[in-house]
Amino acid sequence: MTDIAILVGTESGNAQMVADTLQEVLEALSHEVTLHEEPEADVVDLANRDVMIISCATHGDGELPDNIIPFCDYLKETKPDLSHIRYGIVALGDQTYHQTFCQAGKDVDAILASCGAVRIGERFEVDACTQPLPDEDARDWVKDWVELL
Ligand SMILES: Cc1cc2nc3c(=O)[nH]c(=O)nc-3n(C[C@H](O)[C@H](O)[C@H](O)COP(=O)(O)O)c2cc1C
């Protein structure tokens, strides 16, 4: 059993829906899950955290959703040592935004890596154009991902 934090970056709810599904699948596999809909570094308790998944949409022109900006700013400004953390990324986007497809998820990935955290598996990118059921796709992804821990 693994204790897993899921952090959400969303504007209109898709990344939240994905996070809810990830939680459901992981709990059915007997993992302990804490969902952070408004991620705050101290509440996430990064110093004592081993495993995280970030479910993050992209908005604006390749920008982070508002609710996850403070968390990312904290990481960029304080650069905590997160080398004890393993994480997965679900990046939601839309390929019609050619230049900025899933940019926020890519940015969160880069920020965590810059703090020494280690990504497990490939970033899972969800295209709203071709994947109309992101939660179903994420369900399959997380079953494989959790096996890599
Ligand atoms: C105003 C707006 C701007 C967007 N900008 C981007 C973008 O720059 N890159 C991208 O890949 N997707 C972009 N998207 C697509 C969203 O990331 C996608 O619809 C996602 O599923 C939304 O997730 P959410 O409901 O959790 O916010 C944008 C969507 C909207 C409505």
The ligand as a MOL file (V3000), in Angstrom:
LIG
                    3D

  0  0  0     0  0            999 V3000
M  V30 BEGIN CTAB
M  V30 COUNTS 31 33 0 0 0
M  V30 BEGIN ATOM
M  V30 1 C -9.4420 29.4750 -22.9140 0
M  V30 2 C -8.7450 28.1510 -23.0830 0
M  V30 3 C -7.3900 28.1380 -23.3470 0
M  V30 4 C -6.7210 26.9160 -23.5420 0
M  V30 5 N -5.3650 26.9290 -23.8250 0
M  V30 6 C -4.7430 25.7560 -24.0590 0
M  V30 7 C -3.3510 25.7390 -24.3940 0
M  V30 8 O -2.6840 26.7620 -24.4940 0
M  V30 9 N -2.7690 24.5120 -24.6200 0
M  V30 10 C -3.4640 23.3360 -24.5170 0
M  V30 11 O -2.8740 22.2780 -24.7410 0
M  V30 12 N -4.7930 23.3320 -24.1940 0
M  V30 13 C -5.4320 24.5010 -23.9560 0
M  V30 14 N -6.7670 24.4910 -23.6320 0
M  V30 15 C -7.4900 23.2070 -23.5410 0
M  V30 16 C -7.6590 22.7180 -22.0940 0
M  V30 17 O -6.3950 22.4410 -21.4870 0
M  V30 18 C -8.4850 21.4270 -22.1210 0
M  V30 19 O -9.7830 21.7130 -22.5870 0
M  V30 20 C -8.5730 20.7970 -20.7530 0
M  V30 21 O -9.2470 19.5470 -20.8480 0
M  V30 22 C -9.2910 21.6770 -19.7510 0
M  V30 23 O -9.1610 21.0900 -18.4810 0
M  V30 24 P -9.9030 21.7110 -17.1760 0
M  V30 25 O -11.4000 21.5190 -17.4110 0
M  V30 26 O -9.4150 20.8460 -16.0540 0
M  V30 27 O -9.5280 23.1100 -17.0080 0
M  V30 28 C -7.4290 25.6940 -23.4360 0
M  V30 29 C -8.8170 25.7370 -23.1580 0
M  V30 30 C -9.4540 26.9310 -22.9850 0
M  V30 31 C -10.9440 26.9380 -22.7010 0
M  V30 END ATOM
M  V30 BEGIN BOND
M  V30 1 1 1 2
M  V30 2 1 2 3
M  V30 3 2 2 30
M  V30 4 2 3 4
M  V30 5 1 4 5
M  V30 6 1 4 28
M  V30 7 2 5 6
M  V30 8 1 6 7
M  V30 9 1 6 13
M  V30 10 2 7 8
M  V30 11 1 7 9
M  V30 12 1 9 10
M  V30 13 2 10 11
M  V30 14 1 10 12
M  V30 15 2 12 13
M  V30 16 1 13 14
M  V30 17 1 14 15
M  V30 18 1 14 28
M  V30 19 1 15 16
M  V30 20 1 16 17
M  V30 21 1 16 18
M  V30 22 1 18 19
M  V30 23 1 18 20
M  V30 24 1 20 21
M  V30 25 1 20 22
M  V30 26 1 22 23
M  V30 27 1 23 24
M  V30 28 2 24 25
M  V30 29 1 24 26
M  V30 30 1 24 27
M  V30 31 2 28 29
M  V30 32 1 29 30
M  V30 33 1 30 31
M  V30 END BOND
M  V30 END CTAB
M  END
